[in-house]
């Protein structure tokens, strides 16, 4: 009997449109012989099931069901394609746990932890994983630009702590640019992460559970046409994403080992894509994305394709792993 799958997309953050694109790709590529997929938009003002004619049916939040033509639709599993809140930070996953509905992401605590860049760095540092030098700020803190620059140096990066898709990120080249960069970041989040610039090859490493095993996918090298891998570089073609990356065998082996270890340190499951920069041949961990972009052009699907895994297989495996968990 076919399983009913809710592909949730949208969310409450700046990434809503990107998430809807990702969710539509999942909906398109799920095996219709095995699953009955449904598009479900989770938005600030409504939770709705959206059919192929763009007709909306309200979601009953009591049990996450919908009624179509007097027929109640309940779900066997949720495929999480929400970038940002409430999907990537675990909030909606805690709700699914409460109503005992299975989903394709890691447990809600792991999602909340990895969405918080500062907390993630604090954990992996304890295990000896190299990272950039960093400073943390909360909105309202007194700011000494001189002390910050003394610690992290120039150039440096200013990032919202809980945001994705490079929204609110600035590369700061002078002390005078620091305050405007902080103001930009505070528009996305009340917590800020300031990191030293790491000069080296940047790579993106997909680590997933595939057929019951933690699997490191072929690595992608990021070559941005802009000053860094910003929104334009990610989504508007202003970068080269080279898969497999142009690494030595030693570099490939090292970053694969580190990425798999970080995945296990953080007790992850499901999809992940982490960013690293090589400094003196040692990969330095930047951050982890637990709901990475999954459009046909996104990095994780590129990596899966390089490994011989189709999108239908990739998405179907995530559902089967969730159903069998």
C-alpha contacts under 8 A as a table, 3 or more apart, distances in Angstrom:
res1	aa1	res2	aa2	distance
1	X	34	X	7.78
2	X	33	X	7.34
2	X	34	X	5.17
2	X	35	X	4.96
2	X	36	X	6.31
3	X	34	X	6.76
3	X	35	X	4.85
3	X	36	X	5.96
3	X	75	X	7.49
3	X	76	X	5.91
3	X	77	X	7.77
4	X	35	X	5.94
4	X	36	X	4.72
4	X	37	X	5.98
4	X	38	X	7.50
4	X	74	X	7.10
4	X	75	X	4.87
4	X	76	X	5.38
4	X	77	X	6.87
5	X	35	X	6.57
5	X	36	X	5.95
5	X	37	X	4.66
5	X	38	X	6.08
5	X	75	X	5.69
5	X	76	X	6.11
5	X	77	X	5.18
5	X	78	X	5.66
5	X	79	X	6.85
6	X	37	X	5.99
6	X	38	X	4.96
6	X	39	X	6.16
6	X	40	X	6.19
6	X	75	X	6.33
6	X	77	X	6.49
6	X	78	X	4.74
6	X	79	X	6.06
7	X	23	X	6.22
7	X	26	X	7.26
7	X	27	X	6.65
7	X	37	X	6.78
7	X	38	X	5.92
7	X	39	X	5.13
7	X	40	X	5.79
7	X	78	X	5.91
7	X	79	X	4.69
7	X	80	X	6.24
7	X	81	X	6.77
8	X	23	X	6.68
8	X	39	X	6.39
8	X	40	X	4.78
8	X	41	X	5.88
8	X	42	X	6.52
8	X	78	X	6.90
8	X	79	X	6.20
8	X	80	X	5.38
8	X	81	X	5.67
8	X	82	X	6.42
9	X	16	X	7.64
9	X	19	X	5.45
9	X	20	X	5.14
9	X	22	X	7.60
9	X	23	X	5.32
9	X	39	X	7.59
9	X	40	X	6.32
9	X	41	X	5.20
9	X	42	X	6.02
9	X	80	X	7.03
9	X	81	X	5.08
9	X	82	X	4.69
9	X	83	X	7.89
10	X	15	X	7.60
10	X	16	X	4.44
10	X	17	X	6.54
10	X	18	X	7.86
10	X	19	X	5.19
10	X	20	X	5.18
10	X	41	X	5.56
10	X	42	X	5.40
10	X	43	X	5.94
10	X	81	X	7.86
10	X	82	X	5.67
10	X	83	X	7.57
11	X	15	X	7.46
11	X	16	X	5.39
11	X	19	X	7.47
11	X	41	X	7.71
11	X	42	X	5.39
11	X	43	X	5.22
11	X	44	X	7.17
11	X	82	X	5.72
11	X	83	X	6.97
11	X	84	X	6.85
11	X	85	X	5.86
11	X	86	X	5.99
11	X	87	X	6.89
12	X	15	X	7.90
12	X	16	X	6.61
12	X	42	X	7.88
12	X	43	X	5.94
12	X	44	X	5.66
12	X	84	X	7.41
12	X	85	X	5.66
12	X	86	X	6.64
13	X	16	X	5.88
13	X	83	X	7.96
13	X	84	X	5.91
13	X	85	X	5.99
14	X	17	X	7.83
14	X	84	X	7.96
14	X	167	X	7.51
15	X	18	X	5.35
15	X	19	X	6.10
15	X	83	X	6.07
15	X	84	X	6.52
15	X	164	X	7.32
15	X	165	X	7.00
16	X	19	X	5.13
16	X	20	X	6.33
16	X	82	X	7.63
16	X	83	X	7.22
17	X	20	X	5.12
17	X	21	X	6.40
18	X	21	X	5.17
18	X	22	X	6.35
18	X	83	X	7.68
18	X	293	X	7.72
19	X	22	X	5.01
19	X	23	X	6.06
19	X	81	X	6.09
19	X	82	X	5.33
19	X	83	X	5.55
19	X	293	X	7.58
20	X	23	X	4.99
20	X	24	X	6.10
20	X	41	X	7.85
20	X	81	X	7.77
20	X	82	X	7.79
21	X	24	X	5.25
21	X	25	X	6.44
21	X	295	X	6.63
22	X	25	X	5.22
22	X	26	X	6.48
22	X	81	X	6.29
22	X	293	X	6.17
22	X	294	X	5.06
22	X	295	X	4.94
23	X	26	X	5.12
23	X	27	X	6.20
23	X	39	X	7.44
23	X	81	X	5.31
23	X	82	X	7.72
23	X	294	X	7.87
24	X	27	X	4.96
24	X	28	X	6.06
24	X	39	X	7.42
25	X	28	X	5.04
25	X	29	X	6.20
25	X	294	X	7.13
25	X	295	X	5.68
25	X	296	X	7.21
26	X	29	X	5.33
26	X	30	X	6.04
26	X	294	X	7.56
26	X	295	X	7.97
26	X	311	X	7.96
26	X	315	X	6.81
27	X	30	X	5.70
27	X	37	X	6.12
27	X	38	X	7.09
27	X	39	X	6.79
29	X	311	X	6.33
29	X	312	X	5.15
29	X	315	X	7.72
30	X	35	X	7.06
30	X	37	X	7.17
30	X	311	X	7.97
30	X	312	X	5.37
30	X	315	X	6.52
30	X	316	X	6.44
31	X	34	X	5.59
31	X	35	X	6.05
31	X	312	X	6.22
31	X	316	X	7.14
32	X	35	X	5.06
32	X	36	X	6.11
32	X	37	X	7.41
38	X	49	X	6.90
38	X	50	X	7.41
38	X	51	X	7.28
39	X	49	X	5.76
39	X	50	X	5.49
39	X	51	X	6.85
40	X	47	X	7.14
40	X	48	X	5.63
40	X	49	X	4.34
40	X	50	X	5.98
41	X	46	X	7.79
41	X	47	X	5.72
41	X	48	X	5.37
41	X	49	X	6.33
41	X	50	X	7.07
42	X	46	X	6.57
42	X	47	X	4.69
42	X	48	X	6.81
43	X	46	X	5.21
43	X	47	X	5.89
44	X	47	X	7.91
46	X	58	X	7.63
47	X	58	X	6.12
47	X	59	X	5.47
48	X	56	X	5.75
48	X	57	X	5.29
48	X	58	X	4.46
48	X	59	X	5.15
49	X	56	X	5.58
49	X	57	X	5.02
49	X	58	X	6.29
49	X	59	X	6.48
49	X	66	X	7.01
50	X	53	X	7.80
50	X	54	X	5.45
50	X	55	X	5.59
50	X	56	X	4.64
50	X	57	X	6.48
51	X	54	X	5.20
51	X	55	X	5.49
51	X	56	X	6.67
52	X	55	X	7.40
57	X	66	X	6.43
57	X	67	X	6.85
57	X	68	X	6.93
58	X	66	X	6.15
58	X	67	X	7.73
59	X	64	X	5.87
59	X	65	X	5.56
59	X	66	X	4.94
60	X	63	X	6.12
60	X	64	X	5.17
60	X	65	X	5.23
60	X	66	X	6.02
61	X	64	X	4.88
61	X	65	X	7.29
62	X	65	X	7.97
63	X	99	X	6.54
64	X	74	X	7.13
64	X	75	X	7.75
65	X	72	X	6.85
65	X	73	X	5.56
65	X	74	X	4.81
65	X	75	X	7.02
66	X	72	X	5.76
66	X	73	X	5.17
66	X	74	X	6.89
67	X	70	X	5.81
67	X	71	X	5.28
67	X	72	X	4.37
67	X	73	X	5.85
68	X	71	X	5.18
68	X	72	X	6.47
68	X	73	X	7.16
75	X	78	X	7.22
75	X	101	X	7.73
76	X	101	X	6.92
76	X	102	X	6.93
76	X	323	X	7.88
77	X	101	X	6.27
77	X	102	X	4.88
77	X	103	X	5.36
77	X	104	X	7.66
77	X	319	X	7.10
77	X	322	X	7.44
77	X	323	X	6.90
78	X	101	X	7.39
78	X	102	X	6.26
78	X	103	X	4.47
78	X	104	X	6.45
78	X	319	X	7.99
79	X	103	X	5.83
79	X	104	X	5.29
79	X	105	X	7.75
79	X	319	X	6.96
80	X	87	X	6.64
80	X	103	X	6.83
80	X	104	X	6.11
80	X	105	X	6.47
80	X	291	X	7.47
81	X	87	X	7.36
81	X	291	X	6.36
82	X	85	X	7.32
82	X	86	X	7.25
82	X	87	X	4.76
82	X	88	X	6.23
82	X	291	X	6.79
83	X	87	X	6.22
83	X	88	X	5.44
83	X	164	X	7.39
83	X	291	X	5.71
83	X	292	X	7.22
83	X	293	X	7.86
84	X	87	X	6.08
84	X	88	X	4.90
84	X	89	X	6.39
84	X	115	X	7.97
84	X	162	X	7.96
84	X	163	X	6.33
84	X	164	X	6.35
85	X	88	X	5.75
85	X	89	X	5.55
85	X	90	X	7.72
85	X	91	X	7.24
86	X	89	X	5.82
86	X	90	X	6.31
86	X	91	X	5.02
86	X	92	X	5.41
87	X	90	X	5.53
87	X	91	X	6.38
87	X	92	X	5.72
87	X	93	X	6.85
87	X	291	X	7.96
88	X	91	X	7.91
88	X	111	X	6.04
88	X	112	X	7.31
88	X	115	X	6.57
88	X	290	X	6.39
88	X	291	X	5.83
89	X	108	X	7.37
89	X	111	X	5.12
89	X	112	X	4.29
89	X	113	X	7.59
89	X	114	X	7.67
89	X	115	X	5.31
89	X	116	X	7.89
90	X	93	X	5.01
90	X	94	X	6.31
90	X	107	X	7.42
90	X	108	X	4.20
90	X	109	X	6.55
90	X	110	X	7.65
90	X	111	X	4.89
90	X	112	X	5.10
91	X	94	X	5.50
91	X	95	X	6.93
91	X	108	X	6.75
91	X	112	X	7.58
92	X	95	X	5.04
92	X	96	X	6.42
93	X	96	X	4.91
93	X	97	X	6.17
93	X	103	X	7.53
93	X	105	X	7.95
93	X	107	X	7.21
93	X	108	X	5.37
94	X	97	X	5.02
94	X	98	X	6.30
94	X	107	X	7.89
94	X	108	X	5.48
95	X	98	X	5.06
95	X	99	X	6.48
96	X	99	X	5.24
96	X	100	X	5.88
96	X	101	X	5.03
96	X	102	X	6.91
96	X	103	X	7.55
97	X	100	X	4.81
97	X	101	X	6.04
97	X	102	X	7.25
98	X	101	X	7.80
102	X	322	X	6.20
102	X	323	X	6.55
103	X	319	X	7.52
103	X	322	X	5.79
103	X	323	X	7.86
104	X	270	X	6.12
104	X	318	X	5.70
104	X	319	X	5.90
104	X	321	X	7.44
104	X	322	X	5.23
105	X	111	X	7.81
105	X	269	X	6.65
105	X	270	X	5.16
105	X	271	X	6.98
105	X	290	X	7.63
105	X	291	X	7.94
105	X	322	X	7.95
106	X	110	X	6.21
106	X	111	X	6.18
106	X	268	X	5.76
106	X	269	X	4.71
106	X	270	X	5.72
107	X	110	X	5.53
107	X	111	X	6.41
107	X	268	X	7.91
107	X	269	X	7.79
108	X	111	X	5.04
108	X	112	X	6.12
109	X	112	X	5.05
109	X	113	X	6.07
110	X	113	X	5.08
110	X	114	X	6.14
110	X	266	X	6.77
110	X	267	X	6.77
110	X	268	X	6.43
111	X	114	X	5.36
111	X	115	X	6.06
111	X	290	X	6.87
112	X	115	X	5.24
112	X	116	X	6.50
113	X	116	X	5.40
113	X	117	X	7.89
113	X	119	X	6.29
113	X	120	X	6.05
114	X	117	X	6.42
114	X	119	X	7.38
114	X	120	X	5.37
114	X	266	X	7.76
114	X	287	X	7.88
114	X	288	X	6.27
114	X	289	X	7.37
114	X	290	X	7.36
115	X	120	X	7.75
115	X	162	X	6.04
115	X	163	X	7.66
115	X	288	X	7.56
115	X	289	X	7.26
115	X	290	X	7.71
116	X	119	X	5.49
116	X	120	X	6.19
116	X	161	X	5.94
116	X	162	X	5.35
117	X	120	X	5.17
117	X	121	X	6.20
117	X	161	X	5.45
117	X	162	X	6.71
117	X	193	X	7.70
117	X	287	X	6.35
118	X	121	X	5.26
118	X	122	X	6.25
118	X	136	X	7.51
118	X	161	X	6.54
118	X	193	X	6.82
119	X	122	X	4.99
119	X	123	X	6.37
120	X	123	X	5.26
120	X	124	X	6.34
120	X	287	X	7.57
121	X	124	X	5.30
121	X	125	X	5.91
121	X	131	X	7.44
121	X	286	X	7.97
121	X	287	X	7.68
122	X	125	X	5.44
122	X	126	X	6.70
123	X	126	X	5.50
123	X	127	X	7.16
123	X	266	X	7.87
124	X	127	X	5.24
124	X	128	X	6.75
124	X	129	X	5.57
124	X	262	X	6.89
124	X	265	X	7.25
124	X	266	X	7.89
125	X	128	X	5.11
125	X	129	X	5.17
125	X	130	X	6.71
125	X	131	X	7.17
126	X	129	X	7.45
129	X	258	X	7.63
129	X	262	X	7.96
129	X	284	X	7.21
129	X	285	X	7.00
130	X	282	X	7.85
130	X	283	X	7.10
130	X	284	X	4.80
130	X	285	X	6.22
131	X	284	X	4.76
131	X	285	X	5.10
131	X	286	X	6.46
132	X	195	X	5.99
132	X	196	X	5.62
132	X	197	X	7.31
132	X	198	X	6.83
132	X	284	X	6.92
132	X	285	X	7.69
132	X	286	X	7.36
133	X	151	X	7.58
133	X	152	X	5.87
133	X	195	X	5.67
133	X	196	X	5.33
134	X	151	X	7.80
134	X	152	X	6.32
134	X	193	X	6.85
134	X	194	X	5.45
134	X	195	X	4.34
134	X	196	X	6.33
135	X	148	X	6.99
135	X	151	X	7.77
135	X	152	X	7.42
135	X	193	X	6.03
135	X	194	X	5.05
135	X	195	X	6.50
136	X	191	X	7.54
136	X	192	X	5.82
136	X	193	X	4.92
136	X	194	X	6.31
137	X	141	X	6.45
137	X	191	X	5.92
137	X	192	X	5.00
137	X	193	X	6.55
138	X	141	X	5.64
138	X	190	X	5.91
138	X	191	X	4.57
138	X	192	X	6.14
139	X	186	X	7.12
139	X	190	X	5.07
139	X	191	X	6.20
139	X	192	X	7.79
144	X	147	X	5.37
144	X	148	X	6.34
145	X	148	X	5.12
145	X	149	X	6.13
145	X	175	X	6.58
145	X	178	X	7.02
145	X	179	X	7.80
146	X	149	X	5.26
146	X	150	X	6.09
146	X	175	X	7.45
147	X	150	X	5.00
147	X	151	X	6.37
148	X	151	X	5.31
148	X	152	X	6.25
148	X	153	X	7.73
149	X	152	X	5.33
149	X	153	X	4.76
149	X	154	X	6.59
149	X	175	X	7.09
150	X	153	X	5.68
152	X	156	X	6.63
152	X	194	X	7.65
152	X	195	X	6.17
152	X	196	X	4.57
152	X	197	X	7.83
153	X	156	X	6.41
153	X	196	X	6.12
153	X	197	X	7.74
154	X	172	X	7.07
154	X	173	X	5.77
154	X	174	X	6.82
154	X	196	X	7.16
154	X	197	X	7.08
155	X	171	X	6.76
155	X	172	X	5.36
155	X	173	X	4.46
155	X	174	X	7.06
155	X	196	X	7.05
155	X	197	X	5.79
156	X	171	X	5.83
156	X	172	X	5.28
156	X	173	X	6.85
156	X	194	X	6.95
156	X	195	X	5.67
156	X	196	X	4.67
156	X	197	X	4.84
157	X	169	X	7.10
157	X	170	X	5.78
157	X	171	X	4.63
157	X	172	X	5.98
157	X	194	X	5.54
157	X	195	X	5.15
157	X	196	X	6.43
157	X	197	X	6.58
158	X	169	X	5.66
158	X	170	X	5.32
158	X	171	X	6.51
158	X	172	X	7.27
158	X	178	X	7.98
158	X	181	X	6.42
158	X	182	X	6.63
158	X	185	X	7.04
158	X	192	X	7.05
158	X	193	X	5.95
158	X	194	X	4.54
158	X	195	X	6.63
159	X	168	X	6.36
159	X	169	X	4.64
159	X	170	X	6.81
159	X	185	X	5.97
159	X	192	X	5.81
159	X	193	X	5.16
159	X	194	X	6.24
160	X	163	X	5.84
160	X	167	X	7.87
160	X	168	X	6.18
160	X	169	X	6.74
160	X	185	X	5.05
160	X	186	X	6.72
160	X	188	X	6.18
160	X	189	X	5.43
160	X	190	X	7.60
160	X	191	X	6.17
160	X	192	X	4.81
160	X	193	X	6.21
161	X	189	X	6.66
161	X	190	X	7.99
161	X	191	X	5.36
161	X	192	X	5.08
161	X	193	X	5.64
162	X	188	X	7.94
162	X	189	X	6.32
162	X	191	X	7.40
163	X	166	X	7.46
163	X	167	X	6.71
163	X	188	X	6.83
163	X	189	X	7.22
164	X	167	X	6.09
165	X	230	X	7.63
165	X	231	X	6.09
165	X	234	X	7.54
166	X	169	X	5.56
166	X	229	X	7.74
166	X	230	X	5.33
166	X	231	X	5.38
167	X	185	X	7.96
167	X	188	X	7.25
167	X	230	X	7.92
167	X	231	X	6.83
168	X	184	X	5.59
168	X	185	X	4.45
168	X	186	X	7.69
168	X	187	X	7.17
168	X	188	X	6.09
169	X	181	X	7.57
169	X	184	X	7.62
169	X	185	X	6.23
169	X	230	X	7.51
170	X	181	X	5.73
170	X	184	X	7.99
170	X	185	X	7.87
171	X	181	X	7.96
171	X	227	X	7.61
171	X	228	X	7.49
172	X	175	X	7.54
172	X	177	X	5.79
172	X	178	X	6.09
172	X	181	X	7.21
173	X	177	X	6.86
174	X	177	X	5.44
174	X	178	X	7.07
175	X	178	X	5.43
176	X	179	X	6.85
177	X	180	X	5.74
177	X	181	X	6.27
178	X	181	X	5.11
178	X	182	X	6.24
179	X	182	X	5.07
179	X	183	X	6.26
180	X	183	X	5.04
180	X	184	X	6.23
181	X	184	X	5.09
181	X	185	X	6.25
182	X	185	X	5.06
182	X	186	X	6.08
182	X	192	X	7.54
183	X	186	X	5.14
183	X	187	X	6.63
184	X	187	X	5.48
184	X	188	X	7.51
185	X	188	X	5.54
185	X	189	X	6.50
185	X	192	X	6.91
186	X	189	X	4.94
186	X	190	X	5.43
186	X	191	X	7.17
186	X	192	X	7.19
187	X	190	X	7.77
189	X	192	X	7.17
198	X	277	X	6.76
198	X	279	X	6.96
199	X	277	X	7.56
199	X	278	X	7.77
199	X	279	X	6.70
200	X	277	X	5.77
200	X	278	X	5.14
200	X	279	X	5.57
201	X	221	X	7.37
201	X	222	X	7.67
201	X	277	X	5.47
201	X	278	X	5.34
201	X	279	X	7.81
202	X	221	X	6.00
202	X	222	X	5.51
202	X	223	X	7.46
202	X	275	X	7.16
202	X	276	X	5.73
202	X	277	X	4.32
202	X	278	X	6.53
203	X	219	X	6.76
203	X	220	X	5.45
203	X	221	X	4.40
203	X	222	X	5.59
203	X	245	X	7.33
203	X	275	X	5.83
203	X	276	X	5.36
203	X	277	X	6.26
204	X	219	X	6.12
204	X	220	X	5.15
204	X	221	X	6.42
204	X	222	X	7.13
204	X	273	X	6.53
204	X	274	X	5.61
204	X	275	X	4.55
204	X	276	X	6.35
204	X	299	X	7.90
205	X	216	X	7.23
205	X	217	X	6.85
205	X	218	X	7.32
205	X	219	X	5.14
205	X	220	X	6.55
205	X	256	X	7.53
205	X	259	X	6.85
205	X	273	X	5.43
205	X	274	X	5.25
205	X	275	X	6.35
205	X	276	X	7.75
206	X	216	X	5.98
206	X	217	X	5.29
206	X	218	X	7.44
206	X	219	X	7.08
206	X	271	X	7.59
206	X	272	X	5.73
206	X	273	X	4.25
206	X	274	X	6.46
206	X	300	X	6.03
206	X	303	X	7.18
207	X	214	X	6.89
207	X	215	X	5.58
207	X	216	X	4.53
207	X	217	X	6.05
207	X	259	X	7.15
207	X	260	X	6.67
207	X	263	X	7.17
207	X	271	X	6.54
207	X	272	X	5.35
207	X	273	X	6.16
207	X	274	X	7.95
208	X	214	X	5.77
208	X	215	X	5.37
208	X	216	X	6.68
208	X	217	X	7.72
208	X	269	X	6.94
208	X	270	X	5.52
208	X	271	X	4.73
208	X	272	X	6.01
209	X	212	X	5.96
209	X	213	X	5.31
209	X	214	X	4.58
209	X	215	X	5.90
209	X	269	X	6.23
209	X	270	X	5.47
209	X	271	X	6.98
209	X	318	X	7.69
209	X	321	X	7.80
210	X	213	X	5.36
210	X	214	X	6.40
210	X	215	X	6.16
210	X	317	X	6.54
210	X	318	X	7.61
210	X	321	X	7.96
211	X	317	X	6.80
211	X	321	X	7.41
212	X	321	X	7.14
214	X	260	X	7.41
215	X	260	X	7.71
216	X	256	X	6.43
216	X	259	X	7.65
216	X	260	X	6.65
217	X	303	X	5.84
217	X	304	X	6.39
217	X	307	X	6.56
218	X	243	X	6.78
218	X	244	X	5.64
218	X	245	X	7.83
218	X	303	X	5.31
218	X	304	X	7.42
218	X	306	X	6.55
218	X	307	X	6.42
219	X	243	X	6.06
219	X	244	X	5.30
219	X	245	X	5.47
219	X	252	X	7.74
219	X	303	X	6.78
220	X	241	X	6.13
220	X	242	X	5.32
220	X	243	X	4.51
220	X	244	X	5.50
220	X	245	X	4.82
220	X	299	X	7.31
220	X	303	X	7.12
221	X	240	X	7.86
221	X	241	X	5.69
221	X	242	X	4.97
221	X	243	X	6.51
221	X	244	X	7.27
221	X	245	X	4.55
221	X	246	X	6.88
222	X	229	X	7.62
222	X	239	X	7.01
222	X	240	X	6.03
222	X	241	X	5.01
222	X	242	X	6.62
223	X	229	X	7.87
223	X	239	X	5.52
223	X	240	X	4.97
223	X	241	X	6.45
223	X	242	X	7.91
224	X	227	X	7.02
224	X	228	X	5.95
224	X	229	X	5.52
224	X	233	X	5.92
224	X	238	X	6.23
224	X	239	X	4.08
224	X	240	X	6.22
225	X	228	X	7.71
225	X	233	X	6.94
225	X	238	X	5.32
225	X	239	X	5.21
225	X	240	X	7.76
226	X	229	X	6.92
226	X	230	X	7.41
226	X	232	X	7.99
226	X	233	X	6.69
226	X	238	X	6.71
226	X	239	X	7.53
227	X	230	X	8.00
228	X	233	X	7.78
229	X	232	X	7.83
229	X	233	X	5.37
229	X	234	X	6.44
229	X	239	X	7.51
230	X	233	X	5.20
230	X	234	X	6.14
231	X	234	X	5.07
231	X	235	X	5.93
231	X	236	X	7.40
232	X	235	X	5.41
232	X	236	X	4.70
232	X	237	X	6.73
232	X	238	X	5.71
233	X	236	X	5.88
233	X	237	X	5.69
233	X	238	X	3.98
233	X	239	X	4.81
234	X	237	X	6.72
234	X	238	X	7.01
234	X	239	X	6.91
235	X	238	X	7.69
237	X	240	X	7.71
241	X	299	X	7.45
242	X	245	X	5.44
242	X	246	X	7.61
243	X	302	X	7.26
243	X	303	X	6.63
243	X	306	X	7.24
244	X	303	X	7.72
244	X	306	X	7.49
247	X	250	X	7.88
247	X	251	X	5.79
247	X	252	X	5.86
248	X	251	X	5.12
248	X	252	X	6.15
249	X	252	X	5.11
249	X	253	X	6.05
250	X	253	X	5.15
250	X	254	X	6.06
251	X	254	X	5.09
251	X	255	X	6.13
251	X	281	X	6.40
251	X	282	X	7.72
252	X	255	X	5.50
252	X	256	X	6.05
253	X	256	X	5.26
253	X	257	X	6.19
254	X	257	X	5.20
254	X	258	X	6.26
254	X	282	X	7.61
254	X	283	X	7.49
255	X	258	X	5.02
255	X	259	X	5.92
255	X	276	X	7.90
255	X	282	X	7.87
255	X	283	X	5.85
256	X	259	X	5.17
256	X	260	X	6.12
257	X	260	X	5.33
257	X	261	X	6.13
258	X	261	X	5.03
258	X	262	X	6.08
258	X	283	X	7.72
259	X	262	X	5.14
259	X	263	X	6.22
259	X	274	X	7.27
260	X	263	X	5.11
260	X	264	X	6.34
261	X	264	X	5.08
261	X	265	X	5.94
262	X	265	X	4.92
262	X	266	X	6.12
263	X	266	X	5.43
263	X	267	X	6.35
263	X	268	X	5.38
263	X	269	X	7.90
263	X	272	X	7.92
264	X	267	X	4.89
264	X	268	X	6.06
265	X	268	X	7.78
270	X	290	X	7.85
270	X	318	X	6.53
271	X	290	X	5.78
271	X	291	X	6.66
271	X	292	X	7.50
271	X	318	X	7.97
272	X	288	X	6.65
272	X	289	X	5.54
272	X	290	X	4.45
272	X	291	X	6.71
272	X	292	X	6.66
273	X	288	X	5.80
273	X	289	X	5.15
273	X	290	X	6.55
273	X	292	X	6.28
273	X	300	X	7.00
274	X	285	X	7.58
274	X	286	X	7.32
274	X	287	X	5.68
274	X	288	X	4.24
274	X	289	X	6.03
275	X	285	X	6.26
275	X	286	X	5.42
275	X	287	X	5.75
275	X	288	X	6.65
276	X	283	X	5.62
276	X	284	X	5.20
276	X	285	X	4.69
276	X	286	X	5.60
276	X	287	X	7.82
277	X	283	X	5.38
277	X	284	X	5.20
277	X	285	X	6.90
277	X	286	X	7.52
278	X	281	X	5.31
278	X	282	X	5.19
278	X	283	X	4.30
278	X	284	X	6.06
279	X	282	X	5.29
279	X	283	X	6.40
279	X	284	X	7.04
289	X	292	X	5.43
292	X	300	X	7.08
293	X	298	X	5.46
293	X	299	X	7.13
293	X	300	X	7.09
294	X	297	X	7.67
294	X	298	X	5.44
294	X	299	X	7.58
294	X	300	X	6.52
294	X	301	X	6.06
295	X	298	X	5.13
295	X	301	X	7.20
296	X	301	X	6.28
296	X	302	X	7.48
297	X	301	X	7.12
297	X	302	X	6.80
298	X	301	X	5.79
298	X	302	X	6.35
299	X	302	X	5.02
299	X	303	X	6.24
300	X	303	X	5.05
300	X	304	X	6.19
301	X	304	X	4.93
301	X	305	X	6.01
301	X	310	X	7.98
301	X	311	X	6.70
302	X	305	X	5.14
302	X	306	X	6.26
303	X	306	X	5.04
303	X	307	X	6.35
304	X	307	X	4.99
304	X	308	X	6.33
304	X	309	X	4.98
304	X	310	X	6.77
304	X	311	X	7.66
304	X	314	X	7.34
305	X	308	X	4.95
305	X	309	X	5.08
305	X	310	X	5.75
305	X	311	X	7.66
306	X	309	X	7.36
309	X	313	X	6.04
309	X	314	X	6.23
310	X	313	X	5.13
310	X	314	X	6.04
311	X	314	X	4.85
311	X	315	X	5.97
312	X	315	X	5.47
312	X	316	X	5.85
313	X	316	X	5.07
313	X	317	X	5.80
314	X	317	X	5.33
314	X	318	X	6.49
315	X	318	X	5.17
315	X	319	X	6.51
316	X	319	X	5.17
316	X	320	X	6.20
317	X	320	X	5.05
317	X	321	X	6.01
318	X	321	X	5.20
318	X	322	X	6.27
319	X	322	X	5.07
319	X	323	X	6.11
320	X	323	X	5.03
320	X	324	X	6.03
321	X	324	X	5.27
321	X	325	X	6.02
322	X	325	X	5.13
